[in-house]
Every structure is written in C-alpha cells, then in structure tokens.
Amino acid sequence: MQTTVHILKKLREYVREHRDTSVFQNLLTVPGVGLKTGLVLHTEIIDMKRFRTLDHLKSFVGLVPST
C-alpha cells in the first residue's frame, strides 16, 4: 500500500524528469499555474491533437458551462 508521502515523492520525481518538455515549461508560464497544476494539466491533456478545436479543449477542462 502506497502512502501519501511515497506518492508525493513519485510526483516530484516525475516533475523533475519531465520539466524539460516544452509543453510542461509552457504551462508553467501561465499566471497561477505552478508545479501541481502544471502536472495535472500535462497528464490530463497529454496530446493536444485529440481536441479538434480550442472549444473542445475548453469543454474538456471545464471552462465551458454546460446546461
């Protein structure tokens, strides 16, 4: 069973290893986006090509209200 401390250590390792990727670096330039948010966005979105339009991406991340 993994403890929270172990999981956090693994996440920090991931960030250190992937900090060089241009996508992750670009995410960190967005005001209000730090390591945690950048990591979540990077791992959730992964490949931008799967979103046909910017509206599809906005909807995926919850920036477009639904009815």
N, CA, C and O atoms as a CHARMM CRD file, in Angstrom:
* protein
*
  268
    1    1 MET  N      0.84400  -1.18400   0.00000 PROA 1      0.00000
    2    1 MET  CA     0.00000   0.00000   0.00000 PROA 1      0.00000
    3    1 MET  C      0.89000   1.24800   0.00000 PROA 1      0.00000
    4    1 MET  O      1.80500   1.36900   0.81400 PROA 1      0.00000
    5    2 GLN  N      0.61300   2.15900  -0.91100 PROA 2      0.00000
    6    2 GLN  CA     1.42500   3.36000  -1.01700 PROA 2      0.00000
    7    2 GLN  C      0.91900   4.42700  -0.06100 PROA 2      0.00000
    8    2 GLN  O     -0.28400   4.65500   0.07300 PROA 2      0.00000
    9    3 THR  N      1.85000   5.06000   0.58500 PROA 3      0.00000
   10    3 THR  CA     1.48400   6.15500   1.46900 PROA 3      0.00000
   11    3 THR  C      1.47300   7.45900   0.68400 PROA 3      0.00000
   12    3 THR  O      2.01700   7.53700  -0.41800 PROA 3      0.00000
   13    4 THR  N      0.86200   8.45900   1.24900 PROA 4      0.00000
   14    4 THR  CA     0.81700   9.76900   0.61700 PROA 4      0.00000
   15    4 THR  C      2.21800  10.30900   0.38800 PROA 4      0.00000
   16    4 THR  O      2.49300  10.90800  -0.65200 PROA 4      0.00000
   17    5 VAL  N      3.09000  10.10500   1.33800 PROA 5      0.00000
   18    5 VAL  CA     4.46500  10.59000   1.21100 PROA 5      0.00000
   19    5 VAL  C      5.14600   9.93500   0.01100 PROA 5      0.00000
   20    5 VAL  O      5.83900  10.60400  -0.75500 PROA 5      0.00000
   21    6 HSD  N      4.94900   8.63300  -0.15200 PROA 6      0.00000
   22    6 HSD  CA     5.55400   7.91700  -1.27300 PROA 6      0.00000
   23    6 HSD  C      5.01000   8.43800  -2.61000 PROA 6      0.00000
   24    6 HSD  O      5.76500   8.61900  -3.56600 PROA 6      0.00000
   25    7 ILE  N      3.71600   8.67400  -2.66500 PROA 7      0.00000
   26    7 ILE  CA     3.09900   9.18200  -3.89000 PROA 7      0.00000
   27    7 ILE  C      3.63300  10.57000  -4.21400 PROA 7      0.00000
   28    7 ILE  O      3.94500  10.85300  -5.37000 PROA 7      0.00000
   29    8 LEU  N      3.74200  11.43800  -3.21900 PROA 8      0.00000
   30    8 LEU  CA     4.27800  12.77500  -3.44700 PROA 8      0.00000
   31    8 LEU  C      5.72200  12.72700  -3.93100 PROA 8      0.00000
   32    8 LEU  O      6.11400  13.51500  -4.79200 PROA 8      0.00000
   33    9 LYS  N      6.50800  11.81600  -3.39000 PROA 9      0.00000
   34    9 LYS  CA     7.89600  11.66800  -3.84600 PROA 9      0.00000
   35    9 LYS  C      7.92700  11.26400  -5.31500 PROA 9      0.00000
   36    9 LYS  O      8.73000  11.78400  -6.09000 PROA 9      0.00000
   37   10 LYS  N      7.05900  10.34500  -5.69200 PROA 10     0.00000
   38   10 LYS  CA     6.99600   9.90300  -7.09000 PROA 10     0.00000
   39   10 LYS  C      6.57200  11.05200  -8.01300 PROA 10     0.00000
   40   10 LYS  O      7.10900  11.19800  -9.11100 PROA 10     0.00000
   41   11 LEU  N      5.61800  11.86000  -7.57100 PROA 11     0.00000
   42   11 LEU  CA     5.19200  13.00500  -8.37100 PROA 11     0.00000
   43   11 LEU  C      6.31800  14.01200  -8.54100 PROA 11     0.00000
   44   11 LEU  O      6.50700  14.55100  -9.63100 PROA 11     0.00000
   45   12 ARG  N      7.05700  14.26700  -7.48800 PROA 12     0.00000
   46   12 ARG  CA     8.19500  15.19200  -7.58800 PROA 12     0.00000
   47   12 ARG  C      9.25100  14.66400  -8.55100 PROA 12     0.00000
   48   12 ARG  O      9.83900  15.43000  -9.31500 PROA 12     0.00000
   49   13 GLU  N      9.49400  13.34900  -8.51300 PROA 13     0.00000
   50   13 GLU  CA    10.44400  12.74200  -9.44800 PROA 13     0.00000
   51   13 GLU  C      9.96700  12.92600 -10.88700 PROA 13     0.00000
   52   13 GLU  O     10.75000  13.25200 -11.77900 PROA 13     0.00000
   53   14 TYR  N      8.67300  12.71100 -11.09500 PROA 14     0.00000
   54   14 TYR  CA     8.10800  12.87500 -12.43400 PROA 14     0.00000
   55   14 TYR  C      8.31100  14.30200 -12.92600 PROA 14     0.00000
   56   14 TYR  O      8.71500  14.52400 -14.06700 PROA 14     0.00000
   57   15 VAL  N      8.02800  15.26600 -12.05400 PROA 15     0.00000
   58   15 VAL  CA     8.18100  16.67100 -12.42500 PROA 15     0.00000
   59   15 VAL  C      9.63400  16.96700 -12.77000 PROA 15     0.00000
   60   15 VAL  O      9.90600  17.63100 -13.77000 PROA 15     0.00000
   61   16 ARG  N     10.56500  16.48600 -11.96500 PROA 16     0.00000
   62   16 ARG  CA    11.98700  16.72700 -12.24300 PROA 16     0.00000
   63   16 ARG  C     12.39600  16.12000 -13.58600 PROA 16     0.00000
   64   16 ARG  O     13.14900  16.73300 -14.34300 PROA 16     0.00000
   65   17 GLU  N     11.90500  14.92700 -13.87700 PROA 17     0.00000
   66   17 GLU  CA    12.28000  14.24800 -15.11200 PROA 17     0.00000
   67   17 GLU  C     11.65900  14.90300 -16.35100 PROA 17     0.00000
   68   17 GLU  O     12.28100  14.92800 -17.41300 PROA 17     0.00000
   69   18 HSD  N     10.45200  15.42800 -16.22100 PROA 18     0.00000
   70   18 HSD  CA     9.73400  15.95400 -17.37800 PROA 18     0.00000
   71   18 HSD  C      9.70100  17.47900 -17.42700 PROA 18     0.00000
   72   18 HSD  O      8.99500  18.05900 -18.25200 PROA 18     0.00000
   73   19 ARG  N     10.44200  18.11100 -16.57200 PROA 19     0.00000
   74   19 ARG  CA    10.45900  19.57000 -16.53100 PROA 19     0.00000
   75   19 ARG  C     11.00100  20.15500 -17.82900 PROA 19     0.00000
   76   19 ARG  O     10.70100  21.30000 -18.16700 PROA 19     0.00000
   77   20 ASP  N     11.79000  19.38500 -18.54900 PROA 20     0.00000
   78   20 ASP  CA    12.40700  19.87900 -19.76900 PROA 20     0.00000
   79   20 ASP  C     11.47000  19.90900 -20.96700 PROA 20     0.00000
   80   20 ASP  O     11.76800  20.56500 -21.96500 PROA 20     0.00000
   81   21 THR  N     10.35300  19.21600 -20.88700 PROA 21     0.00000
   82   21 THR  CA     9.45500  19.18400 -22.03700 PROA 21     0.00000
   83   21 THR  C      8.85700  20.56000 -22.27200 PROA 21     0.00000
   84   21 THR  O      8.50100  21.26400 -21.32700 PROA 21     0.00000
   85   22 SER  N      8.75200  20.93100 -23.52000 PROA 22     0.00000
   86   22 SER  CA     8.28600  22.27000 -23.86100 PROA 22     0.00000
   87   22 SER  C      6.84600  22.51100 -23.41600 PROA 22     0.00000
   88   22 SER  O      6.51100  23.61600 -22.98800 PROA 22     0.00000
   89   23 VAL  N      5.99900  21.50400 -23.50900 PROA 23     0.00000
   90   23 VAL  CA     4.60100  21.68000 -23.08900 PROA 23     0.00000
   91   23 VAL  C      4.53600  22.01000 -21.60900 PROA 23     0.00000
   92   23 VAL  O      3.83800  22.93800 -21.20100 PROA 23     0.00000
   93   24 PHE  N      5.26600  21.24700 -20.80800 PROA 24     0.00000
   94   24 PHE  CA     5.25100  21.47900 -19.36900 PROA 24     0.00000
   95   24 PHE  C      5.83400  22.85600 -19.04400 PROA 24     0.00000
   96   24 PHE  O      5.29800  23.56900 -18.19600 PROA 24     0.00000
   97   25 GLN  N      6.90700  23.22500 -19.70000 PROA 25     0.00000
   98   25 GLN  CA     7.51000  24.54700 -19.48100 PROA 25     0.00000
   99   25 GLN  C      6.53600  25.65800 -19.85800 PROA 25     0.00000
  100   25 GLN  O      6.43700  26.66400 -19.15500 PROA 25     0.00000
  101   26 ASN  N      5.82200  25.48100 -20.95600 PROA 26     0.00000
  102   26 ASN  CA     4.84000  26.49000 -21.37100 PROA 26     0.00000
  103   26 ASN  C      3.69900  26.60300 -20.37200 PROA 26     0.00000
  104   26 ASN  O      3.23100  27.70800 -20.09600 PROA 26     0.00000
  105   27 LEU  N      3.24900  25.49500 -19.83100 PROA 27     0.00000
  106   27 LEU  CA     2.18500  25.53300 -18.82700 PROA 27     0.00000
  107   27 LEU  C      2.61600  26.32400 -17.60000 PROA 27     0.00000
  108   27 LEU  O      1.81500  27.04700 -17.00900 PROA 27     0.00000
  109   28 LEU  N      3.87700  26.18700 -17.22100 PROA 28     0.00000
  110   28 LEU  CA     4.37200  26.88000 -16.03500 PROA 28     0.00000
  111   28 LEU  C      4.47100  28.38800 -16.23400 PROA 28     0.00000
  112   28 LEU  O      4.61200  29.12600 -15.25800 PROA 28     0.00000
  113   29 THR  N      4.40200  28.85900 -17.47100 PROA 29     0.00000
  114   29 THR  CA     4.45800  30.30000 -17.72300 PROA 29     0.00000
  115   29 THR  C      3.10300  30.97000 -17.55000 PROA 29     0.00000
  116   29 THR  O      3.02000  32.19800 -17.50400 PROA 29     0.00000
  117   30 VAL  N      2.04300  30.17900 -17.45500 PROA 30     0.00000
  118   30 VAL  CA     0.69300  30.72500 -17.28000 PROA 30     0.00000
  119   30 VAL  C      0.55900  31.23000 -15.84200 PROA 30     0.00000
  120   30 VAL  O      0.83800  30.49300 -14.89700 PROA 30     0.00000
  121   31 PRO  N      0.13300  32.48800 -15.67600 PROA 31     0.00000
  122   31 PRO  CA    -0.03200  33.00100 -14.32300 PROA 31     0.00000
  123   31 PRO  C     -0.98700  32.13300 -13.50600 PROA 31     0.00000
  124   31 PRO  O     -2.08400  31.80300 -13.95700 PROA 31     0.00000
  125   32 GLY  N     -0.56300  31.77400 -12.31800 PROA 32     0.00000
  126   32 GLY  CA    -1.37500  30.96300 -11.42200 PROA 32     0.00000
  127   32 GLY  C     -1.16700  29.46900 -11.57900 PROA 32     0.00000
  128   32 GLY  O     -1.71900  28.68400 -10.80900 PROA 32     0.00000
  129   33 VAL  N     -0.37700  29.06300 -12.56600 PROA 33     0.00000
  130   33 VAL  CA    -0.10000  27.63800 -12.77000 PROA 33     0.00000
  131   33 VAL  C      1.27600  27.32400 -12.20200 PROA 33     0.00000
  132   33 VAL  O      2.29500  27.81600 -12.68500 PROA 33     0.00000
  133   34 GLY  N      1.28100  26.49900 -11.17100 PROA 34     0.00000
  134   34 GLY  CA     2.52700  26.06400 -10.55400 PROA 34     0.00000
  135   34 GLY  C      2.81000  24.62300 -10.90700 PROA 34     0.00000
  136   34 GLY  O      2.24500  24.08300 -11.85800 PROA 34     0.00000
  137   35 LEU  N      3.68100  24.00600 -10.14500 PROA 35     0.00000
  138   35 LEU  CA     4.07200  22.62600 -10.44100 PROA 35     0.00000
  139   35 LEU  C      2.89400  21.65600 -10.38700 PROA 35     0.00000
  140   35 LEU  O      2.72900  20.81900 -11.27400 PROA 35     0.00000
  141   36 LYS  N      2.07900  21.77500  -9.34100 PROA 36     0.00000
  142   36 LYS  CA     0.95600  20.83100  -9.20300 PROA 36     0.00000
  143   36 LYS  C     -0.05600  20.98400 -10.33300 PROA 36     0.00000
  144   36 LYS  O     -0.43500  20.00100 -10.97000 PROA 36     0.00000
  145   37 THR  N     -0.48700  22.20900 -10.57700 PROA 37     0.00000
  146   37 THR  CA    -1.47200  22.44400 -11.62200 PROA 37     0.00000
  147   37 THR  C     -0.89500  22.10000 -12.98400 PROA 37     0.00000
  148   37 THR  O     -1.57300  21.49600 -13.81600 PROA 37     0.00000
  149   38 GLY  N      0.35400  22.48000 -13.21400 PROA 38     0.00000
  150   38 GLY  CA     1.00500  22.14900 -14.47600 PROA 38     0.00000
  151   38 GLY  C      1.08600  20.65200 -14.69300 PROA 38     0.00000
  152   38 GLY  O      0.86900  20.16500 -15.80300 PROA 38     0.00000
  153   39 LEU  N      1.39700  19.92500 -13.64000 PROA 39     0.00000
  154   39 LEU  CA     1.48600  18.46900 -13.72400 PROA 39     0.00000
  155   39 LEU  C      0.12300  17.85600 -14.02800 PROA 39     0.00000
  156   39 LEU  O      0.01100  16.95400 -14.85800 PROA 39     0.00000
  157   40 VAL  N     -0.90400  18.34700 -13.35500 PROA 40     0.00000
  158   40 VAL  CA    -2.25700  17.82900 -13.58900 PROA 40     0.00000
  159   40 VAL  C     -2.68700  18.10500 -15.02800 PROA 40     0.00000
  160   40 VAL  O     -3.18900  17.21200 -15.71000 PROA 40     0.00000
  161   41 LEU  N     -2.49300  19.33000 -15.48400 PROA 41     0.00000
  162   41 LEU  CA    -2.87600  19.66000 -16.85600 PROA 41     0.00000
  163   41 LEU  C     -2.09000  18.82600 -17.85900 PROA 41     0.00000
  164   41 LEU  O     -2.64900  18.31200 -18.82800 PROA 41     0.00000
  165   42 HSD  N     -0.80600  18.69800 -17.61900 PROA 42     0.00000
  166   42 HSD  CA     0.05600  17.93600 -18.53400 PROA 42     0.00000
  167   42 HSD  C     -0.37900  16.47700 -18.61800 PROA 42     0.00000
  168   42 HSD  O     -0.42400  15.90800 -19.70800 PROA 42     0.00000
  169   43 THR  N     -0.69500  15.87700 -17.50000 PROA 43     0.00000
  170   43 THR  CA    -1.07100  14.45800 -17.50800 PROA 43     0.00000
  171   43 THR  C     -2.51400  14.23100 -17.94400 PROA 43     0.00000
  172   43 THR  O     -2.83500  13.17700 -18.49200 PROA 43     0.00000
  173   44 GLU  N     -3.38000  15.20400 -17.70700 PROA 44     0.00000
  174   44 GLU  CA    -4.77700  15.05900 -18.11500 PROA 44     0.00000
  175   44 GLU  C     -4.95500  15.27500 -19.61500 PROA 44     0.00000
  176   44 GLU  O     -5.69400  14.53700 -20.26700 PROA 44     0.00000
  177   45 ILE  N     -4.29000  16.27100 -20.15400 PROA 45     0.00000
  178   45 ILE  CA    -4.47400  16.61800 -21.56100 PROA 45     0.00000
  179   45 ILE  C     -3.59500  15.74100 -22.45000 PROA 45     0.00000
  180   45 ILE  O     -4.06100  15.26100 -23.48400 PROA 45     0.00000
  181   46 ILE  N     -2.36400  15.52500 -22.08000 PROA 46     0.00000
  182   46 ILE  CA    -1.36200  14.71500 -22.76700 PROA 46     0.00000
  183   46 ILE  C     -1.17200  15.13200 -24.23100 PROA 46     0.00000
  184   46 ILE  O     -0.17500  15.77700 -24.55400 PROA 46     0.00000
  185   47 ASP  N     -2.09200  14.78600 -25.10500 PROA 47     0.00000
  186   47 ASP  CA    -1.91300  15.06600 -26.53000 PROA 47     0.00000
  187   47 ASP  C     -2.96400  16.06100 -26.99500 PROA 47     0.00000
  188   47 ASP  O     -4.15000  15.73800 -27.05200 PROA 47     0.00000
  189   48 MET  N     -2.53300  17.25600 -27.32500 PROA 48     0.00000
  190   48 MET  CA    -3.45900  18.30900 -27.74600 PROA 48     0.00000
  191   48 MET  C     -4.14600  17.96800 -29.06800 PROA 48     0.00000
  192   48 MET  O     -5.20800  18.51500 -29.36800 PROA 48     0.00000
  193   49 LYS  N     -3.56500  17.08600 -29.85000 PROA 49     0.00000
  194   49 LYS  CA    -4.12500  16.75800 -31.16300 PROA 49     0.00000
  195   49 LYS  C     -5.48400  16.07000 -31.06600 PROA 49     0.00000
  196   49 LYS  O     -6.23200  16.03100 -32.04200 PROA 49     0.00000
  197   50 ARG  N     -5.80300  15.52900 -29.89300 PROA 50     0.00000
  198   50 ARG  CA    -7.09600  14.84300 -29.78200 PROA 50     0.00000
  199   50 ARG  C     -8.26000  15.81700 -29.64900 PROA 50     0.00000
  200   50 ARG  O     -9.41900  15.40600 -29.68500 PROA 50     0.00000
  201   51 PHE  N     -7.95900  17.10000 -29.49700 PROA 51     0.00000
  202   51 PHE  CA    -9.00500  18.12100 -29.43700 PROA 51     0.00000
  203   51 PHE  C     -9.06500  18.82900 -30.78500 PROA 51     0.00000
  204   51 PHE  O     -8.10700  19.48200 -31.19700 PROA 51     0.00000
  205   52 ARG  N    -10.19300  18.69400 -31.46300 PROA 52     0.00000
  206   52 ARG  CA   -10.31300  19.27100 -32.80800 PROA 52     0.00000
  207   52 ARG  C    -10.25300  20.79000 -32.79200 PROA 52     0.00000
  208   52 ARG  O     -9.70200  21.40200 -33.70700 PROA 52     0.00000
  209   53 THR  N    -10.81400  21.39800 -31.75800 PROA 53     0.00000
  210   53 THR  CA   -10.82400  22.85700 -31.67400 PROA 53     0.00000
  211   53 THR  C    -10.50200  23.27500 -30.24100 PROA 53     0.00000
  212   53 THR  O    -10.50700  22.46300 -29.31700 PROA 53     0.00000
  213   54 LEU  N    -10.22600  24.55500 -30.09200 PROA 54     0.00000
  214   54 LEU  CA    -9.98700  25.09700 -28.75900 PROA 54     0.00000
  215   54 LEU  C    -11.23800  24.95700 -27.88800 PROA 54     0.00000
  216   54 LEU  O    -11.13300  24.77400 -26.67500 PROA 54     0.00000
  217   55 ASP  N    -12.41000  25.04200 -28.50000 PROA 55     0.00000
  218   55 ASP  CA   -13.65300  24.88000 -27.74800 PROA 55     0.00000
  219   55 ASP  C    -13.76500  23.47800 -27.14200 PROA 55     0.00000
  220   55 ASP  O    -14.27400  23.32100 -26.03200 PROA 55     0.00000
  221   56 HSD  N    -13.29200  22.46600 -27.86300 PROA 56     0.00000
  222   56 HSD  CA   -13.30800  21.10600 -27.32700 PROA 56     0.00000
  223   56 HSD  C    -12.38700  20.99600 -26.10100 PROA 56     0.00000
  224   56 HSD  O    -12.73300  20.35600 -25.10800 PROA 56     0.00000
  225   57 LEU  N    -11.22400  21.62200 -26.18900 PROA 57     0.00000
  226   57 LEU  CA   -10.30400  21.61700 -25.04600 PROA 57     0.00000
  227   57 LEU  C    -10.91700  22.34500 -23.86200 PROA 57     0.00000
  228   57 LEU  O    -10.86600  21.85200 -22.73500 PROA 57     0.00000
  229   58 LYS  N    -11.49700  23.51900 -24.10900 PROA 58     0.00000
  230   58 LYS  CA   -12.11000  24.28500 -23.02100 PROA 58     0.00000
  231   58 LYS  C    -13.23300  23.49400 -22.35100 PROA 58     0.00000
  232   58 LYS  O    -13.37900  23.53000 -21.12900 PROA 58     0.00000
  233   59 SER  N    -14.00900  22.79500 -23.13700 PROA 59     0.00000
  234   59 SER  CA   -15.08100  21.97700 -22.60000 PROA 59     0.00000
  235   59 SER  C    -14.50800  20.82700 -21.75200 PROA 59     0.00000
  236   59 SER  O    -15.04000  20.51400 -20.68700 PROA 59     0.00000
  237   60 PHE  N    -13.43300  20.20800 -22.22700 PROA 60     0.00000
  238   60 PHE  CA   -12.81000  19.08800 -21.51000 PROA 60     0.00000
  239   60 PHE  C    -12.31100  19.50900 -20.13100 PROA 60     0.00000
  240   60 PHE  O    -12.47200  18.77200 -19.15800 PROA 60     0.00000
  241   61 VAL  N    -11.70600  20.69400 -20.04800 PROA 61     0.00000
  242   61 VAL  CA   -11.16000  21.12300 -18.76100 PROA 61     0.00000
  243   61 VAL  C    -12.17700  21.85500 -17.89000 PROA 61     0.00000
  244   61 VAL  O    -11.86400  22.27100 -16.77400 PROA 61     0.00000
  245   62 GLY  N    -13.40600  22.01100 -18.40900 PROA 62     0.00000
  246   62 GLY  CA   -14.46700  22.58700 -17.58700 PROA 62     0.00000
  247   62 GLY  C    -14.57000  24.08900 -17.64000 PROA 62     0.00000
  248   62 GLY  O    -15.12600  24.70000 -16.72700 PROA 62     0.00000
  249   63 LEU  N    -14.04700  24.70200 -18.68700 PROA 63     0.00000
  250   63 LEU  CA   -14.12900  26.15500 -18.80100 PROA 63     0.00000
  251   63 LEU  C    -15.38900  26.61600 -19.53200 PROA 63     0.00000
  252   63 LEU  O    -15.67100  27.81200 -19.60600 PROA 63     0.00000
  253   64 VAL  N    -16.14600  25.65200 -20.07200 PROA 64     0.00000
  254   64 VAL  CA   -17.37900  25.98300 -20.77700 PROA 64     0.00000
  255   64 VAL  C    -18.53300  25.45000 -19.93600 PROA 64     0.00000
  256   64 VAL  O    -18.61200  24.24700 -19.68700 PROA 64     0.00000
  257   65 PRO  N    -19.41900  26.32200 -19.50200 PROA 65     0.00000
  258   65 PRO  CA   -20.54900  25.85000 -18.68400 PROA 65     0.00000
  259   65 PRO  C    -21.46700  24.94300 -19.49900 PROA 65     0.00000
  260   65 PRO  O    -21.69000  25.17300 -20.68700 PROA 65     0.00000
  261   66 SER  N    -21.98400  23.93500 -18.85800 PROA 66     0.00000
  262   66 SER  CA   -22.92200  23.03100 -19.53400 PROA 66     0.00000
  263   66 SER  C    -24.32600  23.29100 -19.01400 PROA 66     0.00000
  264   66 SER  O    -24.51400  23.82200 -17.91900 PROA 66     0.00000
  265   67 THR  N    -25.29800  22.91100 -19.81300 PROA 67     0.00000
  266   67 THR  CA   -26.69200  23.13900 -19.39800 PROA 67     0.00000
  267   67 THR  C    -27.33600  21.85800 -18.95700 PROA 67     0.00000
  268   67 THR  O    -28.50600  21.85600 -18.57300 PROA 67     0.00000
